Amino acid sequence: MSCSEDQNVPNDALDTLDDAVAAAAFRRLVRLLQHRSDAANIDLMGLAGFCRNCLGDWIAEAGGIDKQDGRAIVHGMPTAEWKALHHTAATPEQLRRMEESMAKNP
């Protein structure tokens, strides 16, 4: 499953959460990810099955904007600039963990 597929589960408690509270928590998560550039996207994918790019794609889909614009919101800068500053090539082990993790996603 790609990071862009909808993960909504009807009737769960998340649906009752006030939108302002959800937005504040989301912004805090994004700001933490902007600060923690040492947490590589490949490692996030390997542990949690999503990464900064996924969040950007979800923003783009929800807001009807271009994926690159959504990703720039999450990265805090254009994706190419973020990659130039923080990206390192994935190891075979990181790729294996990512594939295993992604297989767990609904």
Contacts in CASP RR format, 6 or more apart in sequence:
PFRMAT RR
TARGET T0000
AUTHOR 0000-0000-0000
METHOD contacts of the structure
MODEL  1
MSCSEDQNVPNDALDTLDDAVAAAAFRRLVRLLQHRSDAANIDLMGLAGF
CRNCLGDWIAEAGGIDKQDGRAIVHGMPTAEWKALHHTAATPEQLRRMEE
SMAKNP
1 102 0 8 1.000
1 105 0 8 1.000
1 106 0 8 1.000
3 49 0 8 1.000
3 50 0 8 1.000
3 51 0 8 1.000
3 53 0 8 1.000
3 54 0 8 1.000
3 57 0 8 1.000
3 58 0 8 1.000
4 54 0 8 1.000
4 57 0 8 1.000
4 58 0 8 1.000
4 61 0 8 1.000
7 105 0 8 1.000
7 106 0 8 1.000
14 22 0 8 1.000
29 55 0 8 1.000
30 55 0 8 1.000
30 73 0 8 1.000
30 74 0 8 1.000
33 39 0 8 1.000
33 52 0 8 1.000
33 55 0 8 1.000
33 74 0 8 1.000
34 74 0 8 1.000
34 75 0 8 1.000
34 76 0 8 1.000
37 82 0 8 1.000
37 85 0 8 1.000
37 86 0 8 1.000
40 86 0 8 1.000
40 87 0 8 1.000
40 88 0 8 1.000
40 94 0 8 1.000
41 51 0 8 1.000
41 52 0 8 1.000
41 53 0 8 1.000
41 87 0 8 1.000
42 51 0 8 1.000
42 90 0 8 1.000
42 94 0 8 1.000
42 95 0 8 1.000
42 98 0 8 1.000
43 94 0 8 1.000
43 97 0 8 1.000
44 50 0 8 1.000
44 51 0 8 1.000
44 52 0 8 1.000
45 51 0 8 1.000
45 97 0 8 1.000
45 98 0 8 1.000
45 101 0 8 1.000
45 102 0 8 1.000
46 94 0 8 1.000
46 97 0 8 1.000
46 98 0 8 1.000
46 100 0 8 1.000
46 101 0 8 1.000
46 102 0 8 1.000
47 97 0 8 1.000
47 101 0 8 1.000
48 101 0 8 1.000
49 98 0 8 1.000
49 101 0 8 1.000
49 102 0 8 1.000
49 104 0 8 1.000
49 105 0 8 1.000
50 105 0 8 1.000
52 71 0 8 1.000
52 74 0 8 1.000
52 75 0 8 1.000
52 82 0 8 1.000
53 71 0 8 1.000
53 74 0 8 1.000
53 79 0 8 1.000
55 74 0 8 1.000
56 67 0 8 1.000
56 70 0 8 1.000
56 71 0 8 1.000
56 73 0 8 1.000
56 74 0 8 1.000
57 67 0 8 1.000
57 70 0 8 1.000
57 71 0 8 1.000
59 65 0 8 1.000
59 70 0 8 1.000
59 73 0 8 1.000
59 74 0 8 1.000
60 66 0 8 1.000
60 67 0 8 1.000
60 69 0 8 1.000
60 70 0 8 1.000
60 71 0 8 1.000
68 78 0 8 1.000
68 79 0 8 1.000
71 79 0 8 1.000
72 78 0 8 1.000
72 79 0 8 1.000
75 81 0 8 1.000
75 82 0 8 1.000
76 82 0 8 1.000
90 98 0 8 1.000
END
